[in-house]
Each structure stands twice: as C-alpha cells, then as structure tokens.
Amino acid sequence: MSNPEPSVPLGAGPAWNGPAPASEGPLPGGAPTPTWYDRATMRLRADPTRNRRGGVLAAVLVTLIAGVLRLWNLGHPATLVFDETYYVKDAWSQWLLGYTAQWPDGADTGFADGAVDTFLPDGSFSVHPPLGKFFIGAGMALFGVESSTGWRIAVALFGTGMVLVLYLFARTLTRSVAFATVAGLLLAVDGQAIVMSRVSLLDTFLAFFVLLAAWFIALDTRGHAARVAAMAASRRPPHVWGPVLWNRPWVIAAGAAAGCAVAVKWSGLYVLAALGLYLVVADAWARRRAGISSWLADAALRQGPVSFLLLVPVAAVVYVSSWLGWLLTGGGWGRDLGAADPGPWGWVPTPLRALWLFHKAIYDFHVGLTSEHGYASPAWQWPLLARPTSMYYESAECGGVTCVDNIYSLNNPLIWWAGMAAVVWLVYRFAMRPRWQTGLVLTGLAATYVPWLLYPERTIFQFYTVVMLPFVVLALTFALRDVSGSTSFDPVRRAGGQRLVLVFLIAVVVLTAFWYPIQTATTVPYEFWRLHNWLPGWI
C-alpha cells in the first residue's frame, strides 16, 4: 500500500510494447523504450492502463460489497424504528406539502399499516433543515411510501455511495489503488456504517456530504502548491507577494457539498469552517515553499478572502435553497413569525424574517436539549466505544427457545479501537513530517469530533460518530500502510508487514460476520445474542 506509483526492476515485469520516444532512444539490448520507463531510476513504472483498469475494478468491488451489506433485507423490520418515527413521517408530509406537518397520536402504527395520509394541516416544528428529509421523501415517492424499503432506500444508497467517495478520496490522497481499496473495504464492512445506512435517520446524508466536501478540497490541494510555485517563479524576484488564484472549481464544489451538509444538520457548519481554515493554512504552506517572503500575510489577507468567496457564498445559497418548500408555502410552522412587529428589520421580506426566527427557535432547542436517554453517550466516551445505541429489539419464542431481533449500532470493534490508536499515530506522524494529505484527514477528524466535546450536557449518541468514521478509517489505513512497509524496506520485513495487515483485514471481516445478524434485526437465539455483550455498556 505504500507506493503510489509502483515500480519494478527491468525484466521483472510483464512484456512492454510500444515505440520508443525519438528523443530517448532504445533501451540497452535494443528493446523499445516504454512511455512509462523512468530513465533516471532505470526502473519500469506500472502500466498506467492496467493501473486504471485495476482501480476501476477495485472501486466497483468495494462498492458492491457495501451495497449488498446495506440493501439485503432492507425492509425488515417493517415498522418505524428509533428516530425513524420523526424523520420518515416528516419526510413524507414535507414531500407532499413543502413543509413538515403534525401527525395524530398513534400515527406510527397506522403509518406502518399503510395509513400514510393522516397528517394534520398544521405545520410541525422541525429541529433539522429540510434536505435530508427531502431525500427520504424522494425515496418513498420512487419506491413506495407504504414500503419500509421505500422509507430507507435513500439512506442505503447514500451509505453505499459514501464507500465509493471514500475510495476516490483515498486514491486522491495517495494515488494508490491498494490504499484506496483497503480504506473502502474497511468502511464497507464497519457495523456502524452498515446500521446507519439501514435506518432512516439523517446522519448518513451528513456523513456523505462531509466526505464529499473533503474529497473536493483534496482535489484542489493536490495541484495547488505546484500552481503557486509555477506562477511565483514566473515573476521577477524577490517574491514578496504570490499569485491570487480565482480559478479553483474544486473549492466551489466543496462549498456546495458543505452547504448540503449544513442543510442536513447544522453540525456541517463546523466542517465548512474547518475546511476554510485548512485552505488558508495549506495555501500559506505552499507559498512558503515557493519562496514567497510574505507567505503568511499573502495567504491570509490576499488569497484567503478569495478562497472565502469561492467556498462560503455557494454554501449559503445551497443552504437557503433547501428551505424553498417552506418559503414558497404558507402552512409551515413559524411562517407567521416575521409578520408581527418587524422593528428595524421591516425592509427584510416577511418570509425571510420568519425563517430567521425559525432558526433562532431551532438553536434554542438544541442548546437546551438535556433530556435523559438510556443510550445517551457524551463525546468523551466515543473513542472508548462505551455506549453504542440499540435502535430496535424484539424477542419471541422460536423452536422452543427465546429468539431475538436486534438493530445495534456498533462499530466493528477492531476497526474502531485500532482506528483510535491510528489517529494518535497520525497526529505524531504529522507533527514529525507535515503533509497536506494527513493534515486534511486530521482536519476532518477535528471538525467532526472536537465540537461535540464542548457540549457535555447535551443528549447525544455514539452513532453520531458515523460522520467522523471515514476519517478514522483513513487514519487506520495510513497506519496499516506504515505497518506493511515501503518498497525500500528489506523484503523479509515488508513481507512480514503485509502478512500482518492481511491477518488484520481477515479478522475485521470475521468480526463483521459475527456482528451482522445483531445489526440487521436477523432472528437469532438469545444465547447467541448474549455472546455480543462484551462490555457492561453494550446491548
């Protein structure tokens, strides 16, 4: 996994064909020079066509694995589980009305039995923006509102797509098919990622767009330093100020993706801010390496405002656009808030004033959310995996024994605990040898975890970690690459490291198979279910 452009000694690889470039001449012995022959090192790089083909096959494979694990028996159980009681019904009324409506008491049972139009005309107070519910509603419209598969299909497809995005992100970071394949496989088989792709909550949508935004930033960063250096070198020295770059389409794309994340849950704001800060720091580093004397001021005061304009306004437009259904209708909760006593804000259109007051009410709700819950887990517990979330549990007699159906949102313990150790290793590695790749991964981790530490009194859950999980997986993959060793290592040492990584991956897959029935409401004997009670806080 360590070499993004693998090479082999001459004569050790497959037969190479193709005319020699006229300027380079033939290889010793008269053999034609392949276009991927590196004359400086006298080595053959891997056939680029074969590398691309292998990359496509690997991406398809890990995505298919993810899809099977997420889509198999998706409609079971055919009842609303955990917080689906909020999001599924809200999503359907929002799809039909443009805003979320109130439902009568006992609507869950009726909804599961096909009574899907019993919502009331009054708008309901929704504590999250509309975009995630829009996707759930679209899934129900396409696959059937009376089908539990229809409730969950959008989440399952986004969860599957997240594995593909992680593969592409990892490939962008390292240009290594092996690295990207391991990262994609780890996310594909992780229990938390599987469960959160099989229940109709909002967090998988949030995780998808956060990861997509980080990948777009990686695509921008990959060539940014070279552009800065080339443009600085073309100027007359001394290089006091560097170029100001407006042509950065991947930053605009990242802003749109981050705006979608915020339009699913407000915690996406932390990611938007962190990625903006990362752009400034990475640009400052690039300008310093390019020999620009005022590199810090140049990055912060000249390129920084430009990066802000490329990133943030598009995010704001995407976010506000997600509220169009509420803005263009009159029945949503709080639509009349802006009509009374506008004060100095009378020049602002009434719907926008109402939207602002709606947001204030949402903020007040989240700040004051301190209700007791048996599966609540403060953020300081998350690295320990101390209190995962049980989302569904039923027991019944089957064949003379007690059987259990359970949906238990637990990470693959080996992936999670090894990932926590890998995060510590990655911090050390970055401190010793800063690289933009590891810096971006750590930025994603910080943005998706650290803010939750600021609210120890909030009612929050372990399953929120599905948003930080892709970055934990990337940290673990970097650590596994270091274990496997680079091509410069002694062959015996490298072979031993690769065997150790293979054993680790096999153990991960075995643990996934062991936990999968407990995470998908598959009927199992009670004694088998009890085998999963590893820690006091589990199940």
Residue, then its C-alpha position, 0 to 999 in steps of 0.5 A: m500500500s505504500n507506493p503510489e506509483p509502483s515500480v519494478p526492476l527491468g525484466a521483472g515485469p510483464a512484456w512492454n510494447g510500444p515505440a520508443p520516444a525519438s528523443e530517448g532512444p532504445l533501451p540497452g539490448g535494443a528493446p523499445t523504450p516504454t512511455w512509462y520507463d523512468r530513465a533516471t531510476m532505470r526502473l519500469r513504472a506500472d502500466p498506467t492502463r492496467n493501473r486504471r483498469g485495476g482501480v476501476l475494478a477495485a472501486v466497483l468491488v468495494t462498492l458492491i460489497a457495501g451495497v449488498l451489506r446495506l440493501w439485503n433485507l432492507g425492509h425488515p423490520a417493517t415498522l418505524v424504528f428509533d428516530e425513524t418515527y420523526y424523520v420518515k413521517d416528516a419526510w413524507s408530509q414535507w414531500l407532499l406539502g413543502y413543509t413538515a406537518q403534525w401527525p395524530d397520536g398513534a400515527d406510527t402504527g397506522f403509518a406502518d399499516g399503510a395509513v400514510d395520509t393522516f397528517l394534520p394541516d398544521g405545520s410541525f416544528s422541525v429541529h433539522p433543515p429540510l434536505g435530508k428529509f427531502f431525500i427520504g421523501a424522494g425515496m418513498a415517492l420512487f419506491g413506495v411510501e407504504s414500503s419500509t424499503g421505500w422509507r430507507i432506500a435513500v439512506a442505503l444508497f447514500g451509505t453505499g455511495m459514501v464507500l465509493v467517495l471514500y475510495l476516490f478520496a483515498r486514491t486522491l490522497t495517495r494515488s494508490v489503488a491498494f490504499a484506496t481499496v483497503a480504506g473502502l473495504l474497511l468502511a464497507v464492512d464497519g457495523q456502524a456504517i452498515v446500521m446507519s445506512r439501514v435506518s432512516l435517520l439523517d446522519t448518513f446524508l451528513a456523513f456523505f456530504v462531509l466526505l464529499a466536501a473533503w474529497f473536493i478540497a483534496l482535489d484542489t490541494r493536490g495541484h495547488a502548491a505546484r500552481v503557486a510555485a509555477m506562477a511565483a517563479s514566473r515573476r521577477p524576484p524577490h517574491v514578496w507577494g504570490p499569485v491570487l488564484w480565482n480559478r479553483p472549481w474544486v473549492i466551489a464544489a466543496g462549498a456546495a457539498a458543505g452547504c448540503a451538509v449544513a442543510v442536513k444538520w447544522s453540525g456541517l457548519y463546523v466542517l465548512a469552517a474547518l475546511g476554510l481554515y485548512l485552505v488558508v493554512a495549506d495555501a500559506w504552506a505552499r507559498r512558503r515553499a515557493g519562496i514567497s517572503s510574505w507567505l503568511a500575510d499573502a495567504a491570509l489577507r490576499q488569497g484567503p478572502v478569495s478562497f472565502l468567496l469561492l467556498v462560503p457564498v455557494a454554501a449559503v445559497v445551497y443552504v437557503s435553497s433547501w428551505l424553498g418548500w417552506l418559503l414558497t408555502g404558507g402552512g409551515w410552522g413559524r411562517d407567521l413569525g416575521a409578520a408581527d412587529p418587524g422593528p428595524w428589520g421591516w425592509v427584510p421580506t416577511p418570509l425571510r424574517a420568519l425563517w430567521l426566527f425559525h432558526k433562532a427557535i431551532y438553536d434554542f432547542h438544541v442548546g437546551l436539549t438535556s433530556e435523559h436517554g438510556y443510550a445517551s453517550p457524551a463525546w468523551q466516551w466515543p473513542l472508548l466505544a462505551r455506549p453504542t445505541s440499540m435502535y430496535y429489539e424484539s424477542a419471541e419464542c422460536g423452536g422452543v427457545t427465546c429468539v431475538d431481533n436486534i438493530y445495534s449500532l456498533n462499530n466493528p470493534l477492531i476497526w474502531w479501537a485500532g482506528m483510535a490508536a491510528v489517529v494518535w499515530l497520525v497526529y505524531r506522524f504529522a507533527m514529525r513530517p507535515r503533509w497536506q494529505t494527513g493534515l486534511v484527514l486530521t482536519g476532518l477528524a477535528a471538525t467532526y469530533v472536537p465540537w461535540l466535546l464542548y457540549p457535555e450536557r447535551t443528549i447525544f449518541q455514539f452513532y453520531t460518530v458515523v460522520m467522523l468514521p471515514f476519517v478514522v478509517l483513513a487514519l487506520t489505513f495510513a497506519l496499516r500502510d506504515v505497518s506493511g512497509s515501503t518498497s525500500f524496506d528489506p523484503v523479509r520485513r515488508a513481507g512480514g508487514q503485509r502478512l500482518v495487515l492481511v491477518f488484520l483485514i481477515a479478522v475485521v471481516v470475521l468480526t463483521a460476520f459475527w456482528y451482522p445478524i445483531q445489526t440487521a434485526t436477523t432472528v437469532p437465539y438469545e444465547f447467541w445474542r448474549l455472546h455480543n455483550w462484551l462490555p457492561g455498556w453494550i446491548 
